[in-house]
Amino acid sequence: MPWFEKKGLCDQLQRAVVSISSNIAEGCGRESDNEFVHFLGIALGSAYEVETQVTIANEIGYVESEPFDVLRNDIIIIEKQLNALMSSIRNKK
């Protein structure tokens, strides 16, 4: 791949990673639980985007199997945590 395509993937991955924590933080500052869950959903979407991009990077040879497995497992843990937090907020009474 040309360097600019590699750079594009890296740039998009970086934006998606930053988006996860930024949306969690923004949601925390909102006034209602519904708004917070909305921003957690955006963060979750960004986590899925990171998982996809890391998978693509692995499949095209940018990330070797061992670091890929660690990264993917960490991302899946984050996805599960976001899902659990969203569920607990929705079920709060």
NUKOL-432202 format. One record per residue (C-alpha): x, y, z. Coordinates in steps of 0.2 Angstrom, whole numbers, plus 5000, padded with zeros to 4 digits. Each point is the difference from the previous one (the first is absolute). Example, Ala and Ser with C-alpha at 12.3 -4.5 7.8 and 13.67 -1.06 7.14 Angstrom:
REM residues 2
     X     Y     Z
  5062  4978  5039
  5006  5017  4997
REM end
This chain:
REM residues 93
     X     Y     Z
  5000  5000  5000
  5006  5018  4997
  5005  5009  5015
  4985  5012  4999
  4988  4985  5002
  5010  4994  5015
  4999  5017  5008
  4982  5002  4996
  4996  4984  5010
  5011  5005  5014
  4992  5017  5001
  4982  4993  5000
  5005  4987  5013
  5007  5014  5011
  4984  5011  4998
  4989  4985  5004
  5010  4996  5016
  4999  5018  5006
  4982  5000  4996
  4996  4986  5012
  5006  5010  5016
  4994  5017  4993
  4983  4994  4998
  5000  4991  5018
  5006  5017  5007
  4987  5010  4990
  4986  4989  5006
  5005  5001  5018
  4997  5019  4998
  4983  4998  4994
  4985  5003  5011
  4990  4984  4997
  5003  4982  5000
  4993  4999  4983
  5012  5012  4993
  5014  4991  5009
  4995  4983  4992
  4999  5009  4983
  5018  5005  5001
  5005  4983  5007
  4992  4993  4984
  5011  5011  4990
  5015  4994  5010
  4995  4982  4997
  4999  5003  4981
  5018  5008  5001
  5006  4984  5009
  4992  4989  4986
  5009  5011  4988
  5017  4998  5008
  4997  4981  5001
  4997  5000  4981
  5015  5011  4996
  5011  4989  5011
  4994  4985  4991
  5003  5008  4983
  5017  5005  5005
  5004  4982  5006
  4993  4993  4983
  5010  5011  4990
  5016  4996  5010
  5002  5016  5010
  4997  4992  5017
  5007  4983  5004
  4989  4986  5008
  5006  5001  5018
  4998  5019  5002
  4983  4999  4990
  4993  4987  5012
  5005  5011  5015
  4992  5016  4992
  4985  4991  4994
  4997  4992  5017
  5002  5017  5008
  4988  5008  4988
  4987  4986  5003
  5001  5003  5019
  4997  5019  4997
  4985  4996  4989
  4993  4988  5014
  5003  5013  5013
  4991  5014  4990
  4985  4988  4997
  4999  4996  5018
  5000  5018  5005
  4987  5004  4988
  4989  4986  5006
  5002  5005  5018
  4995  5018  4997
  4985  4995  4989
  4995  4987  5014
  5002  5013  5014
  4984  5004  5010
REM end
